[in-house]
Amino acid sequence: MPFVYILYSSTLDKYYIGETSSPPAERLKKHLTNHSGFTAKAKDWKIVYTEQHQSETGAKKREAQIKAWKSREMITKLIGSEHPDKSGGSMVRFQSE
């Protein structure tokens, strides 16, 4: 099943929003390898939020919706923490389409 996930880097104090058909922990491993792209800027990314979806289409729509917010406030409200590196875990939700 596809997932939408949010990563947080305390080094950059930034969020990254993505979508994957593999488990988010597996996708995180790829973000932490040597590559080019936004997540290459830091090596301390942590999963702070995931949503499991029934379809890839639904996951892609949700990813686009969260990215369209362009709002740190909305993202912190969604994940439930101002400082996710201190919250000690990630939130997982299941979304039905």
Kinemage of the C-alpha trace (Angstrom):
@kinemage 1
@onewidth
@group {chain A} dominant
@subgroup {mainchain}
@vectorlist {calphas} color= white
{ca met a 1} P 0.000 0.000 0.000
{ca pro a 2} L 1.261 3.507 -0.779
{ca phe a 3} L 2.283 5.987 1.891
{ca val a 4} L 2.639 9.722 2.280
{ca tyr a 5} L 5.434 10.557 4.693
{ca ile a 6} L 7.000 13.598 6.291
{ca leu a 7} L 10.670 13.701 7.245
{ca tyr a 8} L 12.291 16.225 9.555
{ca ser a 9} L 15.932 17.318 9.780
{ca ser a 10} L 16.948 19.085 12.980
{ca thr a 11} L 20.197 20.196 11.292
{ca leu a 12} L 18.278 22.094 8.618
{ca asp a 13} L 15.132 22.614 10.717
{ca lys a 14} L 13.179 21.622 7.591
{ca tyr a 15} L 10.471 19.180 6.580
{ca tyr a 16} L 10.378 16.987 3.487
{ca ile a 17} L 7.091 15.574 2.183
{ca gly a 18} L 7.094 12.495 -0.023
{ca glu a 19} L 5.084 9.565 -1.341
{ca thr a 20} L 6.236 5.979 -1.734
{ca ser a 21} L 4.879 2.536 -2.536
{ca ser a 22} L 7.522 0.908 -0.340
{ca pro a 23} L 7.575 1.074 3.476
{ca pro a 24} L 8.613 4.579 4.611
{ca ala a 25} L 11.570 3.186 6.606
{ca glu a 26} L 12.961 1.679 3.396
{ca arg a 27} L 12.477 4.959 1.544
{ca leu a 28} L 14.228 6.820 4.368
{ca lys a 29} L 17.327 4.664 3.826
{ca lys a 30} L 17.506 5.965 0.255
{ca his a 31} L 17.169 9.561 1.454
{ca leu a 32} L 20.123 8.999 3.788
{ca thr a 33} L 22.446 7.633 1.091
{ca asn a 34} L 24.765 9.762 -1.037
{ca his a 35} L 22.628 11.338 -3.751
{ca ser a 36} L 21.718 14.719 -5.147
{ca gly a 37} L 18.506 16.425 -4.208
{ca phe a 38} L 16.940 18.244 -1.288
{ca thr a 39} L 17.423 15.496 1.301
{ca ala a 40} L 21.138 15.182 0.420
{ca lys a 41} L 21.749 18.401 2.366
{ca ala a 42} L 21.539 16.576 5.734
{ca lys a 43} L 21.960 13.066 7.101
{ca asp a 44} L 19.733 13.337 10.167
{ca trp a 45} L 16.305 12.940 8.528
{ca lys a 46} L 13.722 11.187 10.688
{ca ile a 47} L 10.232 10.010 9.834
{ca val a 48} L 7.843 12.147 11.857
{ca tyr a 49} L 4.556 11.306 10.132
{ca thr a 50} L 3.095 8.716 7.776
{ca glu a 51} L -0.286 8.083 6.203
{ca gln a 52} L -1.119 4.800 4.515
{ca his a 53} L -3.439 5.024 1.511
{ca gln a 54} L -5.455 2.476 -0.421
{ca ser a 55} L -4.264 3.706 -3.801
{ca glu a 56} L -1.238 5.391 -5.328
{ca thr a 57} L -3.552 8.021 -6.784
{ca gly a 58} L -4.878 8.873 -3.328
{ca ala a 59} L -1.364 9.066 -1.878
{ca lys a 60} L -0.161 11.335 -4.690
{ca lys a 61} L -3.173 13.639 -4.231
{ca arg a 62} L -2.545 13.851 -0.494
{ca glu a 63} L 1.180 14.538 -1.010
{ca ala a 64} L 0.274 17.370 -3.413
{ca gln a 65} L -2.269 18.744 -0.949
{ca ile a 66} L 0.253 18.892 1.910
{ca lys a 67} L 2.940 20.428 -0.330
{ca ala a 68} L 0.441 23.025 -1.588
{ca trp a 69} L -0.077 24.272 1.974
{ca lys a 70} L 3.458 25.736 1.935
{ca ser a 71} L 2.904 26.231 5.645
{ca arg a 72} L 5.123 25.033 8.468
{ca glu a 73} L 2.264 25.809 10.854
{ca met a 74} L -0.113 23.466 9.006
{ca ile a 75} L 2.510 20.706 8.886
{ca thr a 76} L 3.277 20.967 12.604
{ca lys a 77} L -0.457 20.897 13.311
{ca leu a 78} L -0.763 17.754 11.176
{ca ile a 79} L 2.117 15.922 12.860
{ca gly a 80} L 1.190 17.247 16.294
{ca ser a 81} L 4.567 18.628 17.356
{ca glu a 82} L 6.477 21.882 16.958
{ca his a 83} L 9.804 20.075 17.450
{ca pro a 84} L 9.472 16.544 16.039
{ca asp a 85} L 13.062 15.658 16.896
{ca lys a 86} L 12.054 15.797 20.569
{ca ser a 87} L 8.724 13.972 20.265
{ca gly a 88} L 10.271 10.518 20.191
{ca gly a 89} L 8.300 8.955 17.375
{ca ser a 90} L 6.170 9.275 14.311
{ca met a 91} L 2.441 9.383 13.841
{ca val a 92} L 0.812 6.875 11.491
{ca arg a 93} L -2.649 7.305 9.997
{ca phe a 94} L -4.623 5.208 7.560
{ca gln a 95} L -6.574 7.119 4.931
{ca ser a 96} L -9.502 5.617 3.076
{ca glu a 97} L -10.108 7.070 -0.360
